[in-house]
């Protein structure tokens, strides 16, 4: 009796890639209703996610066709769950205290939770990311980010 091979579509990386493609495509639809300047960043990021997920899908399917076993879904589930909870907390914090404060707190927290421990490096990364966003979008393009319910706007 021949060995039964598991479906190539149930591999964790394949499922992840397909899920990201589907969700990013759904989130891409509302960007068509935005002004072009406002839609630029979200559309570019979503298209980037779709392209990168397509690459992940192709790579994983190539490995599956070569007979390689699927890697485990995660080597550290607590870290993945923690990162997911940080993303949910970031979304809620953005609504309540605003984009810049939430981003400035979340970047070092996520990096720290994934093992980067250098305080100077965390500070530099946070200043570069938040500063770049401010320079490009707020200063350069005059786009306002949410200031949060607590601050009023």
C-alpha positions as CSV (number, residue, x, y, z in Angstrom):
1,X,0.0,0.0,0.0
2,X,1.5,3.4,-1.0
3,X,2.2,6.0,1.6
4,X,-0.4,8.7,1.9
5,X,1.2,12.1,1.5
6,X,-0.3,15.1,3.3
7,X,-1.9,17.8,1.1
8,X,0.5,20.4,-0.1
9,X,-2.1,23.1,0.7
10,X,-2.2,22.3,4.4
11,X,1.5,23.2,5.1
12,X,1.7,26.0,7.7
13,X,3.7,28.4,5.5
14,X,1.3,27.8,2.5
15,X,-1.7,28.4,4.7
16,X,-0.1,31.6,6.2
17,X,0.8,32.9,2.7
18,X,-2.8,32.2,1.4
19,X,-4.3,33.9,4.4
20,X,-2.2,37.0,4.1
21,X,-2.9,37.3,0.4
22,X,-6.7,37.0,1.0
23,X,-6.7,39.5,3.9
24,X,-4.4,42.0,2.1
25,X,-6.6,41.8,-1.0
26,X,-9.7,42.4,1.1
27,X,-8.1,45.4,2.8
28,X,-6.9,46.7,-0.6
29,X,-10.5,47.2,-1.9
30,X,-11.3,50.2,0.4
31,X,-8.1,52.0,-0.7
32,X,-9.8,52.6,-4.1
33,X,-12.2,55.0,-2.5
34,X,-9.5,57.1,-0.9
35,X,-7.8,60.1,-2.4
36,X,-4.7,59.0,-4.3
37,X,-2.3,60.6,-1.8
38,X,-4.0,59.0,1.1
39,X,-4.2,55.6,-0.5
40,X,-0.5,55.5,-1.5
41,X,0.9,54.1,1.7
42,X,-1.8,51.6,2.6
43,X,-2.0,50.4,-1.0
44,X,1.8,50.1,-1.4
45,X,2.1,48.2,1.9
46,X,-0.8,45.8,1.0
47,X,0.6,45.2,-2.5
48,X,4.0,44.5,-0.9
49,X,2.4,42.0,1.5
50,X,0.7,40.2,-1.4
51,X,4.0,40.1,-3.4
52,X,6.0,38.8,-0.4
53,X,3.3,36.3,0.5
54,X,3.3,35.1,-3.1
55,X,7.1,34.5,-2.8
56,X,6.6,32.6,0.4
57,X,3.9,30.5,-1.2
58,X,6.1,29.7,-4.2
59,X,9.1,28.8,-2.1
60,X,7.0,26.6,0.2
61,X,5.4,24.8,-2.7
62,X,8.8,24.3,-4.3
63,X,10.0,22.7,-1.0
64,X,6.8,20.5,-0.9
65,X,7.3,19.3,-4.5
66,X,10.9,18.4,-3.6
67,X,9.5,16.2,-0.7
68,X,10.8,18.4,2.2
69,X,8.8,18.1,5.4
70,X,6.8,21.1,6.6
71,X,8.5,23.0,9.5
72,X,6.5,23.3,12.7
73,X,4.0,26.2,12.7
74,X,6.1,28.0,15.3
75,X,9.1,27.2,17.5
76,X,7.9,29.5,20.2
77,X,4.1,29.9,20.4
78,X,4.2,32.3,23.4
79,X,6.3,34.8,21.5
80,X,4.0,34.7,18.5
81,X,0.9,35.1,20.7
82,X,2.6,37.9,22.5
83,X,3.4,39.7,19.2
84,X,-0.2,39.2,18.1
85,X,-1.5,40.7,21.4
86,X,0.9,43.6,21.0
87,X,-0.5,44.3,17.5
88,X,-4.1,44.3,18.9
89,X,-2.9,46.6,21.7
90,X,-1.3,48.9,19.1
91,X,-4.5,49.2,17.2
92,X,-6.4,50.0,20.3
93,X,-3.8,52.4,21.6
94,X,-3.7,54.2,18.2
95,X,-7.5,54.9,18.6
96,X,-7.1,56.1,22.2
97,X,-3.7,57.9,22.4
98,X,-2.8,58.4,18.8
99,X,-0.5,57.1,16.1
100,X,2.8,58.6,17.1
101,X,2.6,57.7,20.8
102,X,1.4,54.2,20.0
103,X,4.1,53.7,17.4
104,X,6.9,55.0,19.6
105,X,5.9,52.6,22.4
106,X,5.1,49.5,20.1
107,X,8.3,49.5,18.1
108,X,10.7,48.8,21.0
109,X,8.2,46.5,22.7
110,X,7.9,44.2,19.6
111,X,11.6,44.3,19.0
112,X,12.3,43.5,22.6
113,X,9.8,40.6,22.6
114,X,11.6,39.1,19.6
115,X,14.9,39.2,21.4
116,X,16.6,42.5,20.5
117,X,17.8,43.9,23.9
118,X,20.0,46.9,23.1
119,X,18.4,50.0,24.6
120,X,20.4,52.3,22.4
121,X,19.5,50.2,19.3
122,X,15.8,50.3,20.3
123,X,15.9,54.0,20.8
124,X,17.7,54.6,17.5
125,X,15.2,52.3,15.6
126,X,12.2,54.0,17.2
127,X,13.5,57.5,16.4
128,X,14.3,56.6,12.8
129,X,11.0,55.0,12.1
130,X,8.8,57.5,13.9
131,X,10.9,60.4,12.6
132,X,10.8,59.1,9.0
133,X,7.0,58.7,9.1
134,X,6.7,62.2,10.5
135,X,9.1,63.7,7.9
136,X,7.5,61.9,4.9
137,X,3.8,62.0,5.7
138,X,3.1,64.8,8.2
139,X,5.8,67.3,7.2
140,X,6.3,66.4,3.5
141,X,2.8,65.4,2.5
142,X,0.7,67.2,5.1
143,X,-1.2,64.0,6.1
144,X,-2.6,63.9,9.5
145,X,-2.4,60.7,11.6
146,X,-4.9,59.9,14.3
147,X,-4.3,61.8,17.5
148,X,-6.5,59.6,19.6
149,X,-9.7,60.1,21.6
150,X,-7.8,61.3,24.7
151,X,-6.2,64.2,22.9
152,X,-9.3,65.3,21.0
153,X,-8.9,65.7,17.2
